[in-house]
Amino acid sequence: MSLVSNLISVLGSIESDAVSVHEERCISVRNRNADCLRCAESCTSGAISYVDGEMKIDQSACIGCGTCATACPTCAIEVRHPSDEELVKYVKSAIVASKGHPVIACSCALDQADARAASQHGRSRKTSAYDMTQICAVPCLGRIDESLLVGLGAYKSHDVTLVCGSCESCVHAAGGAMIRQVIPSAASMLAAFDSPLTITLTNTLPDHVRGCSSYGRAAAQSGEDRRDFFRSMREKGAQAVVSAADGGSRPDVRPPAAYQKVGEDGTLSHFVPQRRIRVYNYLKHIGEPVHDSVKTRIIGRVSIDADLCTSCRMCAVFCPTGAIEKHDGDFFGIVHRPAKCVQCRLCESICPVSAIKVDDEVPIEHFVGKRAVAYRMKEPEWTPNKPESMYAKVHSVLGDDLEMCAF
């Protein structure tokens, strides 16, 4: 089985009540020469893995943490329980309850805190030692992406404390590694727009969430209910993935993905992830930029070496968001809009002559979409019989069936 066919089969198998999968967004499905395996590399439990040239699913390992969705640059995987919208709702509630000092904690950190409290004070572990109205509990901090942290700045939170259990001894350490990539990425955007929000990563819960006496029994019960909600979402997510992998299916499950022709403009379908839209909406709400550039994990700038470029424009054909577009008007070439770039690096990996590089630092005018970058190219001559012809170059990228490609 080819990697593309294997990916389509695997991605389709994990479509469930826990996870929403969009095969057409996966860059490895869009082009067989892509080298992205970020979902497998970031999986905290080994539920998604790449072994002997094949993607594999271990139906018993998934904990429903959502780290794979954070790692995926194109949002080919989206978490349903809790969804991004539900997570924002609970974070906003924690902002209000904490008076602008919310806490986001992984389940392991909360369990460790309760165990310490039970050992020290004889408190039953069934009752939280901390005020859960101020805490948003998630299975793993790998679930937290830039859009949520930037959103905290837009919602006027003074700061946010991210509490992570000891990753050195945690079997889900990949989630801790992911949040350590997300934090500086989000912090760069917040600083560029002059947000005062500070982000702290620690392994202990802060003092201001200790106890619940000031909130009364109703507040304490509300906090416990919230923690139970996230715990049930984790269990439901894991069970749903197990069901899907064992052959179960949702009533509205989509038919298996198939190969599709390119569009009339000679490119594959484009889309912009909702998380990207939320990031820009939040930044607009925060204010105007004050820095000259922004360095992030999720937005990139393309540069093309004109001396190496052969004008095949395959970068524009396969770009998932339309950040790179063909231009055939007053000049022949491509136009790059960094504001649409998700830094998937597909263009970089499929360029037949390695003429493209993707930088994670973007000038502010390009970042906010006020400027695009135009690359003028030499218009190639169509000579199908020559080895260096456009036909041969396209054939080397698409393979034997030139008119067909994955999405």
FIPANU-941499 format. One record per residue (C-alpha): residue in one letter; x, z, y. Coordinates in steps of 0.1 Angstrom, whole numbers, plus 5000, padded with zeros to 4 digits. Example, Ala and Ser with C-alpha at 12.3 -4.5 7.8 and 13.67 -1.06 7.14 Angstrom:
! residues 2
a512350784955
s513750714989
//
This chain:
! residues 407
m500050005000
s501449915034
l501950185060
v499150035082
s496650025053
n497750375043
l497250505078
i493750355081
s492850515047
v494250855057
l492850865092
g489450765079
s489551035053
i489951315078
e487051205099
s484751505096
d482751775114
a486151925124
v488051625136
s487051295153
v489351005144
h489750675163
e491850455141
e491950175167
r493850405190
c496650495166
i499750305177
s501050275142
v497750095132
r497849875163
n501349755154
r503049785121
n506449815138
a505550135157
d507550435146
c505150715157
l504450985132
r503751265157
c500651395139
a502651455107
e505651595125
s503551845145
c501151945118
t501452325116
s500352365080
g501552055062
a498051915060
i499251585073
s502651475060
y504751165056
v506351155021
d508150865005
g506850605030
e503150725028
m500950945049
k499351215029
i496551475034
d496651815017
q492951915018
s493752285012
a496352325039
c494452245072
i493652545094
g491852335120
c494352425147
g494252095166
t498052065172
c497951715158
a495451615185
t497751765212
a500751565198
c498851235196
p499651045228
t496550825226
c494051085214
a493450895181
i492651245168
e490251465187
v489151825177
r485451895175
h485452265169
p486052385194
s485952065215
d487852035247
e484652105266
e483952425246
l487552535252
v487252485289
k483952685289
y485652985273
v488752965295
k486552955326
s484653265313
a488053445308
i489153355343
v486053525357
a486253835334
s489953875342
k489553805379
g491953515378
h494453645351
p493153495318
v494953515285
i495053255258
a496253395225
c496753265190
s494953425161
c498253555146
a499153735179
l495753905180
d495954005144
q499354155149
a498154335180
d495154485162
a497454595133
r499754765157
a496854945174
a495355055141
s498755185130
q499455375162
h495955505170
g494055495138
r491655235153
s489655025128
r490854665128
k487254555129
t487154665165
s489554485188
a492054695207
y491854455236
d489154325259
m488253995244
t486253895274
q489553815292
i491053645262
c490453295249
a491453305212
v492652985194
p493952935159
c497352825173
l498652765208
g499452405197
r495852345205
i496552385242
d497352065261
e498251975297
s494751905308
l493652265300
l496652425318
v496252195348
g492552285348
l493352645352
g495052555385
a491952365396
y489752655387
k491852885410
s493353105383
h496253305397
d498153285365
v497753245327
t499453435299
l499953245267
v500453485238
c502153345207
g502853525175
s506353535163
c507053165156
e510353255138
s508353405109
c505153205112
v504452925088
h502752745116
a505852735138
a505252365147
g502452475170
g504752705189
a507152425193
m504352205207
i503252455234
r506852485245
q506752115252
v503352125269
i504252415293
p507052245313
s505051925314
a501952095329
a504152305352
s505751995366
m502351855375
l501152175390
a504252225411
a504151865423
f500651935437
d501652275451
s499552485428
p500552855428
l499552895391
t502253055370
i502353005332
t503853285311
l504653255274
t505053575256
n504553735221
t502754045234
l499354085250
p499554195287
d498454545297
h495554435318
v493554325287
r494054655268
g490854835259
c487254755269
s485955075285
s485554925320
y483354655307
g481054865286
r479654805251
a477854475260
a481154325273
a483054445242
q480454295219
s480553975239
g484353965234
e484054035197
d481453765194
r483853515211
r486653605188
d484353565158
f483353225172
f486853095173
r487553235139
s484553065125
m485552745142
r488952755125
e487352825091
k484652555097
g487352305107
a489452375076
q486452355053
a485252025068
v488651865063
v488651985027
s485151845022
a486251505036
a489451485016
d487451574984
g485151284990
g482451435012
s481251245042
r479251285073
p475851105076
d477050905106
v480550825092
r481850485104
p482650205080
p486350175071
a488550025099
a489349655095
y491749415111
q490449245143
k491448955164
v492948995198
g490648955228
e490248655249
d493048765272
g495448775242
t495649155241
l494149435219
s491449665232
h492249915259
f491050275265
v492050575286
p491750915269
q489451165284
r492251425286
r494051185309
i490951155331
r490551525333
v494251575343
y493851345373
n490551495383
y491951845382
l495051735402
k492851575428
h490851895431
i494052105435
g495251905465
e497851645477
p501251595461
v504251755477
h507051635454
d508651295452
s508351265414
v506751425384
k508351475350
t505851515321
r505351465284
i502251255288
i502851005316
g505750755317
r507350485336
v508450155320
s511649975330
i512549625317
d515949475315
a515549125329
d518749005313
l517449095278
c513749015282
t512648695265
s509148685282
c507248735250
r504948995267
m504149165234
c504349485253
a501149385272
v499549265240
f499749605222
c499649855251
p496750085242
t495650185277
g496349865297
a499250035315
i501149705309
e499049395317
k499849025316
h500048855350
d499548485353
g498548435389
d501148385416
f503848465391
f504348485354
g505148825340
i503649175336
v502349455358
h503049815349
r500850105361
p502450435352
a499150625360
k497750465329
c500750515307
v500450785280
q504050765270
c503250655235
r506450435236
l504850165215
c506249905239
e509750045236
s509650045198
i508249695193
c510249505219
p512149255197
v515249265220
s515049635231
a514649535267
i512149815274
k512850175282
v510250455289
d511250725313
d509351055315
e509951105352
v507650905375
p507850855413
i504851025429
e503350705444
h503350545409
f502150865393
v499050885415
g498250515411
k498950405446
r501650165435
a502249945404
v505449775393
a505549395389
y508049225366
r508548855372
m509548675340
k510748325333
e507848135319
p508848025283
e508547675271
w506247635241
t508347465214
p506947575180
n509547405159
k512547595173
p513647925159
e513848085193
s510347955203
m507448175214
y505748105181
a508748245162
k508848555184
v505148625180
h505448565142
s508248825140
v506049085155
l502649005140
g503748895106
d502348625084
d498748615098
l499248525135
e495648535145
m494848875131
c496149215140
a495049575137
f492749625166
//
